Amino acid sequence: MANAVERLDSEITNKIMLDLTRKALGASEALLFALFNQAPISILILDPSGQATDANDSFRNARRIETNESLARLNVLRDTSCIRSGFTHLVEPAFRGRICKEYECSYICTETDPPDAVYNLTAFPVMESGSLQSVVVLEENVTARFNAEKKALHLSIFDPLTGLPNRQHLLDRIADRLAYMERYSAHDALLLVNIDRFKIINDARGNLAGDNLIMQSGRRLRNALREIDFIGRTAADEFAILLPLEGDTPEKNGLKILSAAERLRQTLLKPFLIDGENLPVTASIGITFFPEESATATGNRDTPHYALARASTALHRAKDAGGNQCAFFERGMGMNAKERFTVERELSEENAEDGFLLYLQPQVSRNGTVVGAECLIRWQHPVRGLLAPGSFIPIAEDSDLIVKIGEWVLRKACIAMTQIKDTQNNFRISVNISPRHFMKPGFKDWIIALFSEHSLHPSRIMLEITEGLFLSNTEVAIRKMNELVDLGFVFSIDDFGTGYSSLAYLKKLPLRELKIDKSFVQDAPDEPNDAALVESIIAVAQNLGLEIVAEGVETEQQADFLASRGDMLYQGYFFGKPVPAADLLSNLATQP
């Protein structure tokens, strides 16, 4: 986004300087006056002393300046309000002959400035024979976009009911802690707290009573924790808590965490006042430590999803035992190390690719025309049959096995595209690129050679990335993206809205497309908070000129909701399930 704004500012700067030059040469003053006053951005002209000498209609209207006398009272280098608000500091370099640009800044330069306005600002000097003649300030009001982004950011990382961090925020926090633990020997505990029989309570008392119970439960748990502890809401009736551990022995830490978990469980035993009645509830708690000892001992990395899965397994053990109790995760309760090792070994075998199958899920326009597809993989296992990616991709992501799989998928996508590129000019295939694969030193040369081998223009395949690409070496990742974009490659950001850093990176990324995560799409027609989040994401994408794909569209109601909010493509079971690539490609030939 910053690149687009810089280009816009550069174009406007050149335009203004050209107009001023024409004015000096005697060009039509009427035309210049019209251009000056009809410009959609605010323009302020200052003399070398900082005194305002002129302003266009956009500036005057925004500040409610009705007379030249009011404008003449403005001196940006002397006025106290300009100095205190920082406006003087922003434009002062222009008085020393420099062009200055600032984005998303707030300031006061007149007494009638709108409160809390946010601007993109450019100030540049106008020189003649080496002497400063005037300073031109260009100002774009971006308050609406800024507030939409701010709202979308908050909705993407906090639960709207309790105000607590949401599941993705929790996963990001665990990722941060795991990164810290790679440098320092430390461990944390992850607790999942589940309200027993919440569905029965919610059905019997109603959704409002259920929401009230969840809000009160969240407050009690938060008040029972330390400042350094973390709590979030991860599901309708579930909270997650991170407890940093001190450098004691595993046995002592285990006793401390069990004591803390029991204290939290007791906190929830006191009846809740719901609709004027005291409602007794119980809670079950699953506990795990991370990073997991078995993972670090074998040289593997623990992951946020794996830690959450372990805590969930422990929670189910507590509930299966009758609830109202705490349970630790123990190796063997979920997929044990032997099973994980077996999957890794089988994926490492030379002939493992023989069992891989390419599936495509269609991406369609609102009228049902298939205009693209996303690549998905299946594994035809010789013993266990057809495996969905969830049974082996998470394991592959912990090693370079994901690179091997990623290369296979991208090769197959190129082959598929060569079969239809001459008859389906606007059809595009999307391929997920893992962070580990993208950050490989030779990735750029490899993908260029691959597309050259198949005589494909880079734009025919959309490269889908996720925020995981930017958890480390952010600048390197963005530089590699820009290099590939310069060669014609196109990028999409997948699962947008599930991570708190999405908006922070979105402005910097050379993207063509944004995909709205299915978790927001599914409840958008019925849940006002999800609807507001989807609308905010759509607004951000439209403001940035990005194409939009909505994932997980499974009902006509969801499709109608999205269609009423803007132009986009749809992906989901309502429009088409994933099918073998050959089947979808053959069907394209019969598509009207």
C-alpha positions as CSV (number, residue, x, y, z in Angstrom):
1,M,0.0,0.0,0.0
2,A,2.9,2.4,0.9
3,N,4.3,1.9,-2.6
4,A,0.9,2.8,-4.2
5,V,0.7,5.9,-2.0
6,E,4.2,6.9,-2.9
7,R,3.5,6.6,-6.6
8,L,0.3,8.7,-6.1
9,D,2.2,11.3,-4.2
10,S,5.0,11.4,-6.9
11,E,2.4,11.8,-9.6
12,I,0.6,14.6,-7.8
13,T,3.9,16.3,-6.9
14,N,5.0,16.3,-10.5
15,K,1.6,17.6,-11.6
16,I,1.7,20.5,-9.2
17,M,5.2,21.5,-10.1
18,L,4.4,21.3,-13.8
19,D,1.3,23.5,-13.2
20,L,3.4,26.1,-11.3
21,T,6.0,26.1,-14.0
22,R,3.3,26.8,-16.6
23,K,1.9,29.5,-14.5
24,A,5.4,31.2,-14.4
25,L,5.6,30.9,-18.2
26,G,2.2,32.6,-18.6
27,A,-0.1,29.6,-19.1
28,S,-3.8,30.1,-18.7
29,E,-4.4,31.3,-15.2
30,A,-8.0,30.3,-15.4
31,L,-7.1,26.7,-16.2
32,L,-4.5,26.6,-13.4
33,F,-7.0,28.1,-11.0
34,A,-9.6,25.5,-11.9
35,L,-7.1,22.6,-11.5
36,F,-6.0,24.1,-8.2
37,N,-9.4,24.4,-6.7
38,Q,-10.9,21.2,-8.1
39,A,-8.1,18.9,-6.9
40,P,-9.6,16.2,-4.7
41,I,-6.8,16.6,-2.2
42,S,-6.1,19.6,0.0
43,I,-3.4,22.0,-1.1
44,L,-1.8,24.7,1.1
45,I,0.7,27.2,-0.2
46,L,3.2,28.7,2.3
47,D,5.7,31.5,1.9
48,P,9.4,31.1,3.1
49,S,8.4,32.4,6.5
50,G,5.7,29.7,7.0
51,Q,2.9,32.1,6.3
52,A,-0.1,30.7,4.5
53,T,-0.7,32.6,1.2
54,D,-3.2,30.4,-0.5
55,A,-5.2,27.2,-0.2
56,N,-7.5,25.3,-2.5
57,D,-11.2,24.7,-1.9
58,S,-10.6,21.2,-0.5
59,F,-8.3,22.6,2.2
60,R,-10.7,25.5,3.0
61,N,-13.8,23.3,3.1
62,A,-12.1,20.7,5.3
63,R,-11.0,23.4,7.8
64,R,-14.2,25.5,7.4
65,I,-12.1,28.5,6.4
66,E,-14.4,31.0,4.8
67,T,-12.2,34.1,4.5
68,N,-8.7,35.0,3.3
69,E,-8.3,36.8,6.6
70,S,-8.7,33.5,8.5
71,L,-6.2,31.9,6.2
72,A,-3.7,34.7,6.6
73,R,-3.6,34.1,10.4
74,L,-2.0,30.7,9.8
75,N,1.8,30.5,10.1
76,V,2.9,26.9,10.4
77,L,6.3,27.7,11.8
78,R,5.1,30.0,14.6
79,D,1.6,28.9,15.6
80,T,1.5,27.1,18.9
81,S,-1.1,24.6,17.8
82,C,0.9,23.6,14.7
83,I,4.0,23.2,16.8
84,R,2.4,21.2,19.6
85,S,0.5,18.8,17.3
86,G,3.6,18.0,15.3
87,F,2.5,19.6,12.0
88,T,5.4,22.0,12.1
89,H,7.8,19.2,12.5
90,L,6.3,17.3,9.6
91,V,6.6,20.2,7.0
92,E,9.8,21.9,8.4
93,P,12.2,19.9,6.2
94,A,10.6,21.4,3.1
95,F,11.7,24.9,4.2
96,R,15.3,23.5,4.0
97,G,14.8,22.4,0.4
98,R,13.8,18.7,1.1
99,I,10.7,16.8,0.0
100,C,9.1,15.2,3.0
101,K,6.4,12.5,3.0
102,E,4.4,11.1,6.0
103,Y,1.7,8.5,6.0
104,E,-1.2,8.1,8.4
105,C,-0.3,11.0,10.7
106,S,-2.5,13.2,12.8
107,Y,-2.0,16.9,13.6
108,I,-3.7,20.3,14.0
109,C,-2.8,23.2,11.7
110,T,-5.8,25.4,12.2
111,E,-8.3,25.9,15.0
112,T,-11.1,24.4,12.9
113,D,-9.3,21.2,12.0
114,P,-11.6,18.1,12.3
115,P,-10.7,16.1,15.5
116,D,-9.0,12.7,15.1
117,A,-8.5,13.1,11.4
118,V,-5.7,11.1,9.7
119,Y,-3.7,12.2,6.7
120,N,-1.1,11.3,4.2
121,L,1.0,14.3,3.7
122,T,3.6,15.6,1.3
123,A,5.4,18.9,1.5
124,F,7.9,20.1,-1.1
125,P,9.8,23.3,-1.8
126,V,9.4,25.5,-4.9
127,M,12.9,26.9,-5.8
128,E,14.0,29.6,-8.2
129,S,17.7,30.4,-8.8
130,G,18.5,28.5,-5.7
131,S,16.2,30.4,-3.4
132,L,13.1,29.2,-1.7
133,Q,10.0,30.8,-3.2
134,S,7.3,28.8,-1.5
135,V,6.4,25.5,0.1
136,V,3.5,23.4,-1.2
137,V,1.7,21.0,1.2
138,L,-0.4,18.2,-0.3
139,E,-2.8,16.5,2.1
140,E,-5.0,13.4,1.6
141,N,-7.6,12.6,4.3
142,V,-7.4,8.8,4.9
143,T,-9.5,8.8,8.1
144,A,-12.2,6.5,6.8
145,R,-9.7,3.9,5.5
146,F,-7.6,4.2,8.7
147,N,-10.6,3.6,10.9
148,A,-11.8,0.6,8.8
149,E,-8.3,-1.0,9.1
150,K,-8.2,-0.3,12.8
151,K,-11.6,-1.9,13.3
152,A,-10.8,-4.9,11.2
153,L,-7.5,-5.3,13.1
154,H,-9.3,-5.3,16.4
155,L,-12.0,-7.7,15.2
156,S,-9.3,-10.1,13.8
157,I,-7.5,-10.6,17.1
158,F,-10.1,-10.1,19.9
159,D,-13.2,-12.0,20.7
160,P,-16.1,-9.6,20.4
161,L,-18.2,-11.1,23.2
162,T,-15.6,-11.2,26.0
163,G,-13.0,-8.7,24.7
164,L,-10.3,-11.4,25.2
165,P,-7.8,-12.4,22.6
166,N,-9.1,-15.0,20.1
167,R,-7.8,-18.3,19.0
168,Q,-5.5,-16.9,16.3
169,H,-4.1,-14.4,18.7
170,L,-3.3,-17.3,21.1
171,L,-1.5,-19.2,18.3
172,D,0.6,-16.1,17.5
173,R,1.5,-15.7,21.1
174,I,2.6,-19.3,21.4
175,A,4.6,-18.9,18.2
176,D,6.3,-15.9,19.8
177,R,7.1,-17.8,22.9
178,L,8.4,-20.8,21.0
179,A,10.7,-18.4,19.1
180,Y,12.0,-17.0,22.4
181,M,12.5,-20.5,23.8
182,E,14.7,-21.4,20.8
183,R,17.2,-18.9,22.2
184,Y,16.7,-19.4,25.9
185,S,16.0,-22.5,27.9
186,A,12.4,-22.0,29.1
187,H,9.0,-23.6,29.2
188,D,5.4,-22.5,29.4
189,A,2.2,-24.2,30.4
190,L,-0.9,-24.1,28.2
191,L,-4.3,-24.7,29.8
192,L,-7.6,-25.2,28.1
193,V,-10.5,-24.5,30.3
194,N,-13.9,-25.8,29.2
195,I,-17.3,-25.1,30.8
196,D,-18.9,-28.5,31.3
197,R,-22.3,-29.1,29.7
198,F,-22.4,-25.5,28.4
199,K,-24.5,-26.6,25.4
200,I,-27.2,-27.9,27.7
201,I,-27.2,-24.6,29.7
202,N,-27.2,-22.5,26.5
203,D,-30.1,-24.5,25.0
204,A,-32.1,-24.4,28.2
205,R,-31.5,-20.8,29.2
206,G,-31.1,-19.2,25.8
207,N,-28.2,-17.6,23.9
208,L,-28.3,-14.4,26.0
209,A,-27.9,-16.4,29.2
210,G,-25.1,-18.4,27.6
211,D,-23.3,-15.3,26.5
212,N,-23.7,-13.8,30.0
213,L,-22.1,-17.0,31.5
214,I,-19.2,-16.9,29.1
215,M,-18.5,-13.2,29.8
216,Q,-18.6,-13.7,33.6
217,S,-16.4,-16.8,33.3
218,G,-13.8,-14.8,31.3
219,R,-13.7,-12.0,33.9
220,R,-13.3,-14.5,36.8
221,L,-10.4,-16.3,35.1
222,R,-8.7,-13.0,34.1
223,N,-9.0,-11.7,37.7
224,A,-7.4,-14.9,39.0
225,L,-4.3,-14.6,36.8
226,R,-1.1,-12.6,37.1
227,E,-0.3,-9.7,34.8
228,I,2.3,-11.8,32.9
229,D,-0.2,-14.6,32.2
230,F,-2.3,-14.7,29.0
231,I,-5.9,-15.7,28.5
232,G,-7.9,-15.9,25.4
233,R,-11.2,-17.4,24.2
234,T,-10.7,-20.2,21.7
235,A,-14.2,-21.7,21.3
236,A,-17.8,-21.1,22.3
237,D,-17.3,-22.6,25.8
238,E,-13.5,-22.7,26.0
239,F,-10.7,-20.5,27.2
240,A,-6.9,-20.9,26.8
241,I,-4.4,-19.7,29.4
242,L,-0.6,-19.4,29.0
243,L,1.4,-19.5,32.2
244,P,5.2,-18.7,32.0
245,L,7.2,-21.1,34.1
246,E,10.2,-20.4,36.2
247,G,13.4,-22.4,36.0
248,D,12.4,-25.1,38.4
249,T,12.6,-28.9,37.8
250,P,9.8,-30.4,35.7
251,E,8.4,-32.0,38.9
252,K,8.1,-28.7,40.7
253,N,6.7,-27.0,37.7
254,G,4.2,-29.7,37.3
255,L,3.0,-29.3,40.9
256,K,2.8,-25.5,40.5
257,I,0.7,-25.7,37.3
258,L,-1.6,-28.3,38.8
259,S,-2.1,-26.1,41.8
260,A,-2.8,-23.1,39.5
261,A,-5.2,-25.1,37.4
262,E,-7.1,-26.4,40.5
263,R,-7.3,-22.8,41.8
264,L,-8.8,-21.7,38.4
265,R,-11.3,-24.6,38.5
266,Q,-12.4,-23.6,42.0
267,T,-12.8,-20.1,40.9
268,L,-15.5,-21.2,38.5
269,L,-17.4,-23.3,41.0
270,K,-19.0,-20.3,42.8
271,P,-22.5,-20.0,41.3
272,F,-23.0,-17.4,38.6
273,L,-25.9,-14.9,38.8
274,I,-27.8,-15.4,35.5
275,D,-31.2,-13.9,34.9
276,G,-31.7,-13.4,38.7
277,E,-30.8,-17.0,39.5
278,N,-27.7,-18.6,40.9
279,L,-26.4,-21.0,38.3
280,P,-23.8,-23.6,39.4
281,V,-21.3,-24.8,36.8
282,T,-18.2,-26.9,36.7
283,A,-15.1,-26.8,34.4
284,S,-12.6,-29.3,33.0
285,I,-9.0,-28.3,32.3
286,G,-6.5,-29.8,29.9
287,I,-2.8,-29.0,30.5
288,T,0.4,-29.4,28.4
289,F,3.9,-27.9,28.5
290,F,5.7,-26.4,25.5
291,P,8.0,-26.9,23.8
292,E,7.5,-30.6,24.2
293,E,10.5,-32.5,25.5
294,S,10.2,-35.3,23.0
295,A,10.1,-32.8,20.1
296,T,13.2,-30.9,21.2
297,A,15.1,-34.1,22.0
298,T,14.7,-35.4,18.5
299,G,15.6,-32.1,16.9
300,N,12.1,-31.3,15.8
301,R,10.3,-28.1,16.5
302,D,7.2,-27.8,18.5
303,T,4.4,-25.8,16.9
304,P,1.5,-23.7,18.2
305,H,-1.1,-26.0,16.6
306,Y,0.6,-29.1,18.0
307,A,0.7,-27.6,21.5
308,L,-3.0,-26.7,21.3
309,A,-3.8,-30.2,20.0
310,R,-2.0,-31.7,23.0
311,A,-3.9,-29.5,25.5
312,S,-7.2,-30.4,23.7
313,T,-6.4,-34.1,24.0
314,A,-5.8,-33.7,27.7
315,L,-9.0,-31.7,28.0
316,H,-11.0,-34.5,26.4
317,R,-9.4,-37.0,28.8
318,A,-10.6,-34.8,31.7
319,K,-14.2,-34.6,30.3
320,D,-14.3,-38.3,29.4
321,A,-13.5,-39.0,33.1
322,G,-16.6,-37.2,34.2
323,G,-15.5,-33.5,34.0
324,N,-14.9,-31.1,36.8
325,Q,-11.2,-32.0,37.0
326,C,-7.8,-31.3,35.5
327,A,-5.7,-33.6,33.3
328,F,-2.1,-33.5,32.0
329,F,-1.2,-34.5,28.4
330,E,0.8,-37.7,28.4
331,R,2.6,-39.1,25.4
332,G,0.5,-41.8,23.8
333,M,-2.8,-39.9,24.3
334,G,-2.7,-38.6,20.8
335,M,-0.5,-39.5,17.8
336,N,2.6,-40.9,19.5
337,A,6.2,-40.3,18.4
338,K,6.3,-43.7,16.7
339,E,3.3,-42.9,14.5
340,R,4.7,-39.5,13.6
341,F,8.1,-41.0,12.8
342,T,6.4,-43.5,10.5
343,V,4.6,-40.8,8.5
344,E,7.8,-38.8,8.2
345,R,9.7,-41.9,7.0
346,E,7.1,-42.8,4.4
347,L,7.0,-39.2,3.1
348,S,10.8,-39.3,2.8
349,E,10.8,-42.4,0.6
350,E,11.7,-41.9,-3.1
351,N,8.5,-43.3,-4.4
352,A,6.2,-41.4,-2.0
353,E,5.3,-39.0,-4.8
354,D,3.8,-41.9,-6.7
355,G,0.9,-41.8,-4.2
356,F,0.3,-38.0,-4.4
357,L,-2.9,-36.9,-6.2
358,L,-3.6,-33.3,-7.4
359,Y,-7.1,-32.1,-6.6
360,L,-8.7,-28.8,-7.7
361,Q,-11.4,-26.8,-6.0
362,P,-13.2,-24.4,-8.3
363,Q,-13.3,-20.6,-7.8
364,V,-16.3,-19.2,-9.4
365,S,-18.0,-15.9,-10.2
366,R,-21.4,-15.1,-8.8
367,N,-23.2,-16.6,-11.8
368,G,-21.4,-19.9,-11.3
369,T,-18.8,-19.6,-14.0
370,V,-15.6,-21.4,-13.1
371,V,-12.8,-18.8,-13.6
372,G,-10.0,-20.4,-11.4
373,A,-9.2,-23.2,-9.0
374,E,-7.0,-23.8,-5.9
375,C,-4.6,-26.8,-5.9
376,L,-5.0,-29.3,-3.1
377,I,-3.2,-32.5,-2.5
378,R,-4.3,-36.0,-1.5
379,W,-2.1,-39.0,-0.6
380,Q,-3.2,-42.4,-1.8
381,H,-1.5,-44.4,0.9
382,P,-0.8,-48.1,0.1
383,V,-2.2,-49.2,3.5
384,R,-4.4,-46.5,4.9
385,G,-6.1,-45.5,1.7
386,L,-6.8,-41.9,0.5
387,L,-5.5,-39.4,3.1
388,A,-6.6,-35.8,3.4
389,P,-3.8,-33.2,3.8
390,G,-4.5,-32.8,7.5
391,S,-3.1,-36.2,8.2
392,F,0.4,-35.5,6.8
393,I,0.9,-31.9,5.8
394,P,1.3,-30.7,9.5
395,I,4.0,-33.3,9.9
396,A,5.7,-32.3,6.7
397,E,5.7,-28.6,7.7
398,D,8.1,-29.3,10.5
399,S,10.9,-30.3,8.0
400,D,12.0,-29.9,4.4
401,L,9.4,-32.5,3.5
402,I,7.0,-29.6,2.9
403,V,9.4,-28.3,0.2
404,K,9.4,-31.7,-1.6
405,I,5.6,-31.7,-1.5
406,G,5.4,-28.0,-2.5
407,E,7.6,-28.6,-5.6
408,W,5.4,-31.6,-6.6
409,V,2.2,-29.5,-6.4
410,L,3.7,-26.6,-8.3
411,R,5.0,-28.8,-11.1
412,K,1.6,-30.5,-11.4
413,A,-0.1,-27.1,-11.5
414,C,2.1,-26.0,-14.3
415,I,1.4,-29.2,-16.3
416,A,-2.4,-28.7,-15.7
417,M,-2.2,-25.1,-16.9
418,T,-0.4,-26.0,-20.1
419,Q,-3.3,-28.2,-21.0
420,I,-5.8,-25.3,-21.0
421,K,-3.8,-22.1,-21.4
422,D,-4.7,-21.7,-25.0
423,T,-8.4,-22.3,-24.6
424,Q,-9.0,-20.8,-21.2
425,N,-7.2,-17.4,-21.4
426,N,-8.5,-16.0,-18.2
427,F,-8.4,-19.2,-16.1
428,R,-5.9,-19.1,-13.2
429,I,-4.7,-21.8,-10.8
430,S,-3.8,-21.0,-7.2
431,V,-1.0,-22.8,-5.3
432,N,-0.1,-22.6,-1.6
433,I,3.6,-21.8,-1.1
434,S,4.9,-22.7,2.4
435,P,7.2,-20.2,4.2
436,R,9.9,-22.8,4.4
437,H,9.8,-23.4,0.6
438,F,9.6,-19.7,-0.3
439,M,12.5,-18.8,1.9
440,K,14.8,-21.4,0.4
441,P,17.9,-19.6,-1.1
442,G,17.2,-21.1,-4.6
443,F,13.4,-20.7,-4.7
444,K,13.4,-17.7,-7.1
445,D,15.7,-19.4,-9.7
446,W,13.8,-22.7,-9.3
447,I,10.4,-21.2,-10.0
448,I,11.6,-19.1,-12.9
449,A,13.1,-22.2,-14.5
450,L,9.9,-24.2,-13.9
451,F,7.7,-21.6,-15.6
452,S,10.2,-21.3,-18.5
453,E,10.2,-25.1,-18.9
454,H,6.5,-25.1,-19.4
455,S,6.3,-21.9,-21.4
456,L,4.0,-20.3,-18.9
457,H,3.6,-16.6,-18.2
458,P,4.1,-16.2,-14.4
459,S,0.7,-14.6,-13.9
460,R,-1.2,-17.7,-14.9
461,I,-0.6,-19.3,-11.5
462,M,-1.4,-17.4,-8.3
463,L,1.1,-18.0,-5.5
464,E,-0.7,-18.1,-2.2
465,I,1.2,-17.1,1.0
466,T,0.2,-16.8,4.6
467,E,1.3,-14.6,7.5
468,G,3.7,-17.4,8.6
469,L,6.0,-16.1,5.9
470,F,6.6,-12.9,7.9
471,L,7.3,-14.3,11.4
472,S,11.0,-13.9,10.7
473,N,13.1,-12.2,8.1
474,T,10.2,-10.0,7.1
475,E,12.3,-7.6,4.9
476,V,13.9,-10.5,3.1
477,A,10.5,-12.1,2.3
478,I,9.1,-8.8,1.0
479,R,12.2,-8.2,-1.1
480,K,11.9,-11.7,-2.7
481,M,8.2,-11.1,-3.4
482,N,9.0,-7.8,-5.1
483,E,11.7,-9.4,-7.2
484,L,9.2,-12.0,-8.4
485,V,6.4,-9.5,-9.0
486,D,8.8,-7.5,-11.2
487,L,9.1,-10.7,-13.3
488,G,5.3,-11.0,-13.7
489,F,4.4,-13.4,-10.8
490,V,1.3,-12.6,-8.8
491,F,0.6,-13.2,-5.1
492,S,-2.4,-13.8,-2.9
493,I,-2.5,-13.7,0.9
494,D,-4.4,-16.7,2.2
495,D,-6.6,-17.0,5.4
496,F,-6.7,-13.2,5.7
497,G,-8.1,-12.0,9.0
498,T,-7.0,-14.9,11.2
499,G,-3.8,-13.2,12.4
500,Y,-3.2,-9.9,14.2
501,S,-0.3,-8.9,11.9
502,S,-2.2,-9.1,8.6
503,L,-2.9,-5.4,8.3
504,A,0.6,-4.4,9.5
505,Y,2.1,-6.3,6.5
506,L,-0.7,-5.7,4.0
507,K,0.5,-2.2,3.1
508,K,4.0,-3.4,2.3
509,L,3.1,-6.5,0.2
510,P,2.9,-6.5,-3.6
511,L,-0.3,-8.4,-3.6
512,R,-2.9,-9.1,-6.4
513,E,-5.5,-10.9,-4.3
514,L,-6.8,-11.3,-0.8
515,K,-8.6,-14.4,0.4
516,I,-11.2,-14.1,3.3
517,D,-10.9,-17.0,5.7
518,K,-13.8,-19.4,5.9
519,S,-14.1,-19.0,9.7
520,F,-15.5,-15.5,9.1
521,V,-17.6,-16.3,6.1
522,Q,-19.5,-19.1,7.7
523,D,-21.3,-17.1,10.3
524,A,-21.4,-13.7,8.6
525,P,-25.1,-13.8,7.5
526,D,-26.3,-14.4,11.1
527,E,-23.6,-13.0,13.4
528,P,-23.3,-9.1,13.3
529,N,-19.7,-9.2,14.5
530,D,-18.6,-11.6,11.8
531,A,-20.6,-9.6,9.3
532,A,-18.8,-6.4,10.4
533,L,-15.4,-8.1,10.1
534,V,-16.1,-9.4,6.6
535,E,-17.3,-6.0,5.5
536,S,-14.2,-4.3,7.0
537,I,-11.9,-6.8,5.2
538,I,-13.8,-6.2,1.9
539,A,-13.5,-2.4,2.4
540,V,-9.7,-2.7,3.0
541,A,-9.2,-4.9,-0.1
542,Q,-11.3,-2.5,-2.3
543,N,-9.4,0.5,-1.1
544,L,-6.1,-1.2,-2.0
545,G,-7.4,-2.4,-5.3
546,L,-7.1,-6.1,-4.5
547,E,-9.1,-8.9,-6.0
548,I,-11.1,-10.8,-3.4
549,V,-11.8,-14.5,-3.0
550,A,-14.1,-15.7,-0.2
551,E,-13.3,-19.2,1.1
552,G,-15.6,-21.7,2.7
553,V,-18.9,-20.6,1.0
554,E,-21.1,-23.5,1.8
555,T,-24.7,-22.1,1.6
556,E,-26.7,-19.9,-0.7
557,Q,-27.3,-17.5,2.3
558,Q,-23.5,-17.0,2.6
559,A,-23.2,-16.4,-1.1
560,D,-26.0,-13.9,-1.2
561,F,-24.5,-12.0,1.8
562,L,-21.1,-11.7,0.1
563,A,-22.6,-10.8,-3.3
564,S,-24.4,-7.9,-1.7
565,R,-21.1,-6.5,-0.3
566,G,-19.0,-6.4,-3.4
567,D,-17.5,-8.1,-6.4
568,M,-15.5,-11.2,-5.6
569,L,-14.9,-14.8,-6.4
570,Y,-16.3,-17.7,-4.4
571,Q,-14.7,-20.9,-3.2
572,G,-16.5,-23.5,-1.2
573,Y,-18.8,-26.6,-1.2
574,F,-21.8,-24.6,-2.3
575,F,-20.1,-24.0,-5.7
576,G,-17.9,-27.1,-5.9
577,K,-16.0,-29.6,-3.8
578,P,-12.4,-30.5,-4.5
579,V,-12.2,-33.0,-7.4
580,P,-9.4,-34.7,-9.2
581,A,-7.6,-32.2,-11.4
582,A,-8.4,-34.1,-14.6
583,D,-12.1,-34.0,-13.9
584,L,-12.3,-30.3,-13.4
585,L,-10.1,-29.6,-16.5
586,S,-12.3,-31.8,-18.7
587,N,-15.4,-30.0,-17.4
588,L,-14.0,-26.6,-18.4
589,A,-14.4,-27.6,-22.1
590,T,-18.1,-28.0,-21.7
591,Q,-18.6,-24.8,-19.6
592,P,-20.8,-22.3,-21.5
